[in-house]
């Protein structure tokens, strides 16, 4: 079953086979920002057309964590790589929504291998999602 954000309409998007998926776990905050940034910048070196960050394992995200996401998105765009976020927990989804970042990233409700057959539910909209 595809999980969709409760306040937004939904379509279905297929993730390109060439997408790189990074699974993040734990807290995305001031203490972890440098390590996470380095890991994500290394993931951009794969030069796939899309980088998906699976946030299902992220239990907390503060302003420092959000700045990492925005900075990596900026770097990805300069390399012509789309950056999407998948399966944020309710607290993280709320932070993304309150800051408006849910409209800056393509947002997906589930990740591959969780019963969706490779199809992810689209949960975000906005300029980045339209690309």
N, C-alpha and C positions, 0 to 999 in steps of 0.2 A: 504494500500500500504506500502511495506517495503522500508524504506529509507536506501540507501547505500552510503558509502563514495565514492566520485567521482573518486578518483585516484586508487582505489584498486578493484580487481575482487571480486566477491561475491559468496558465497554459502549460504545456509540457515542452521542455527543451531537451534535445539529445546532446550530450557532451561529446565533443569530437574525440575520436580514438586517440589523437595525438596529445590530449590534455595530460598535464602533469598534476598529480594530486598529492598534496602535503597534508598529513594528519597531524594536527596540533593537539597537545594535551596539557592540562594543568592551568596555571594562571598566566595571562598575557598582561604583564604590568611592568612597572619600573625595574623590578629585579630581574626580569627575564627578557626585556626588550632587545638588548644587544645580541644575545644568543639567538633569539627568534629572527631578528633582522638578518643576521649572517646566514642562518639556515635558508631563509626565503630567497635571499639574493643568490645563494648557490643554486637553488631550484630554478631560478630564471636562466641559468646558464644552459639548461637543457634545450632552450630555444624552441619549445613547443608553442603552438598558437594560443594555448590557454593554460593558466595555472589556477587550480582550484584549491582553496584552503578549507579543509574539513575542520570545522570548529566544534564538532560534536563532543570532543573531549576537553574543551576549554571551559573551565568552571568560573572564571572571572576575567574581566577585561576592563582596564581603566584607561585614562587619557593617554598614558604612555603606550599602551597596547594599540590603541586606535591610531596613534601617530605612526607606529610601525606599519600598520595596514595601509595607511594613506601613502607613506613614503615608498613602500614596495609597489603599490599600485602605480605611482608616478614613474618609478623605474621600469616597471613592466610596460607601460604605455610607450616609453621611449624606445623599447625594444620591439614594439608592435605585438605585445603579448597581452591578451585579455586576462584580468584577474577577477575571479569569482569567489564567493564565500558560500559554504555549504553547511547545513544542519546546525546553526547556532543554538545553544541552549537558551531557554527563556530569558535568563538575566542578560546574556550577551546580545540576544536579539533585541531586547528592550533598549540597551545602550546604543546599539546601531540605529534603532528607530528614533530615539530621542535626539541623537546628534545629526540625523538626516543621512547618515552614511548608508543606510539600507537602500537609498536611491542612487548612490554613487557606485555601487557594486552590483553585478548580477548576483542574485541570491537564490540559493537552491535549498529545498527542504530536506532532502535526503542525499546520501552518498551511494556510489555504486556498491553492490554487494549487500545491500540491506533490503532486498526483496523488491526492488524497483525494476529489475531487468535492465539496468543501465540507463533508465530514463529518470531524470531528476525533476522534481516539481519546481516550477519557477515561483519564487515567492517575492521577488522584488521587481521594481520597474524603475524607469528613469533613464537618463541619457546613456549610462553604461550598459543597461540591460537591453537597450534598443540596438546596440551594435551587433 
